[in-house]
Amino acid sequence: MTAAKFLVVALWVIGAVAGFNFVVDPLQIFHPARFYRPVYPSEERMHNAGLIRSQTFDTVFMRDSIALHVRSSEVDEHLGTHTVKLVMSGAASREQDFVLGIALTRHPRRVLWEMNDSTFVDSPEIDALPYFPADLHRKNLKGMAGYLFNLETGREAAWSILRSWKPLRRLSFALLRAGYIKYDNDNPNELNTFDPALVASSYNAKRSLAAYKFYSVPGNGQRFSAGYSYDALVRNFERDAFQFIQGHPDTNFTIYFPPFSMVQYAAMRDFGAPDMLSTFYRFNAYALQRLTQLPNLTVFDFRDDSDISHNLDNFADAIHHSPAIGVLLLSRIAKGENRVEKADPARSIERLKRQIDAYTLPR
Amino acid sequence: MAGDLLVLGYFKYAGFLAANLNALVSTQLTVNILLPVGISFYSITQIAFLVDAYRGEVARYRLPYYALFVTYFPHLIAGPILHHKDVIPQFEQEQSKRPDPHLVRYGLMIFSIGLFKKTCMADAIQPFVALAFGPTPPSFDQAWIGALAYTFRLYFDFSGYSDMAIGISLMFGIFLPLNFNSLYKAKKHHRFLAPLAYDVVAISPRLSLYPAWRQPARHRAALCQPDDHHGAWWPLARSGLDFRRVGRPARGVSLRQSRLEQIRAAHPAAAGGPANIAAFALTFLSVAVAWVFFRADSVTSAIAIVSRMARPDLFVYDDRERLAAAYVIIFGLIAFFAPNTQQLLGYDHASRKVGISFADNVTSSGLFYTAACLLAFGILGIQKHSEFIYFRF
């Protein structure tokens, strides 16, 4: 029993665990699930890496939390596509650009991209983001080693199999609720969707107005305009959106700007930095003008749709619209409504400016 | 000594002083100092060396051995603190300069157990600490489970780091002193500082950092003060005071041998098992409560958590709490009833021996393969964002 034998035994165990992780592959990075019903973690930045490689799709739906609850099947129904949805709550454009770049290696014919100005604020380099598994997305040696030589992967792999065994199903649900295992959804279409029973209590004017009140607290208003500078927005937009789309001429891009509640603009006006709204107008006029120059792109802007933005019951806070609005936007895109025309790209922003100037909060 | 203390004081206290000065008189003073790794350990070991040199108790060591003693890497991050009389003679021995297969093997086994304790036990129970110390006020069960989870998280973290340091050193043929045995079973807290604290603080009246009080008081002071080694941080000072208080309620049922003898004499029927268990439980739970003050972000939140520990009407006990309770119970059983690493592997620092004490080959090969598996799981359990808890001290 020498030290060398000791290390050989340890290496053998490590290899066995890595081999098990590879065979089961709970994230489906290497191959689709073969002998068990796959489950996905609700953590978006993890499951995206697997979804890109395991799903069959011709359209990528990229969005942040604004359009979080729209299902792939709803996109397919309205736009006649076969969609994989890639959500990253709170993602800056640099993250979206990175993940889209990986997804486009699967050569989809179309990208549906929910975009808003705040995603273009400055953000750290992709490898400096502590919560983002960049190497797992890249599928490089470091990322694969971190995935395969990992007890957490092993635990999820084991429970992916064990949960299909009936006597252990109840225990697996208890462990899921306890947070011991994290892969909790066996239907990629339902990832990050919203329980319809909770919609009424989550989307209402009371909550939207509470957001306005939050911004009115000293310090909160300043925080939400921090980093919102015209130069930064333009620089990041050029790199992560314009040049990215220009670099993929064979892919058709559909970008849409979702509506925010008027509460958001009122808060920008009343509590943001003095130049926040003017930066907003300037940047959006610039972005729309630039985007409409691209031949492989169609742009839709819903921010000036007063039927949606003035009805505060459509929102859970200042910016997050309800699932019903998400579906409504898809149907409008399908019909070509709210399209930004190359001849007059800033029209929607000018209309929105007039609405903001005239807007007063309901009492 | 002044030079050592000056350097240590600058690196560990300048930022703390600036922060307090700013809080008191708004000076806007900012001090950004990068703390050199292990500065506490090599400062204190050098002070101990100087004390002995002053008393003429230092042999003529060669400079390379002295430098190696001060900068000996296995212990620099989390201890134990070394004494020159213990370590330098080992450096000088001829057999320490050649790898000893027996020591390498046992060093690997001890290291493996330590790594497993850190990555698969301490890090595994860490998420449940948030039950008590999360953003929302905990319920009764969450407060207790979270506090106990933190208590065991600390134990397995320190125990793991100590094992790793001892294991690495043993591979080089050097026996390091033990940090502690099984801490929550021990009669004194923080044993790994005790030998040095006695030497430096208590024994020399001329160099004493504390007046020549009664020995037990001086001992408590050395063990409980927010000392140089642990750096400057108000929660630490608070918990130091708390630990001094912990002894008081528990003293009536203290585990101290002399007191137990008195109880046994006065109440022969009651002073056996139940009294001992009650004393033990009371002391241990008092320590867990004291950790709340150490871990909490502020005194207010610590008081809020402790007040919830006294509200059994607020009870959640959902799946997460049940799982956390299972972890706490299992970890508690291991901490209290499982043999510790040195017992398992027959590590005897005093006689410079290591080896399984029982001759049973099946048991010894079982331990060998188990330790190899622990090394594998310890490596596989390494997480990117594992917290190095020692920086809180």
Interface residues (C-beta under 8 A of the other chain):
Chain A: M1 T2 A3 F6 L7 V9 A10 L11 W12 V13 I14 V17 P130 G146 F149 N150 L151 E152 G154 A174 L175 R177 A178 G179 Y180
Chain B: P101 V104 R105 L108 M109 S112 C120 P127 D318 D319 R320 R322 L323 A324 S364 S365 F368 Y369 A371 A372 C373 L375 A376 F377 I379 L380 G381 Q383 K384 H385
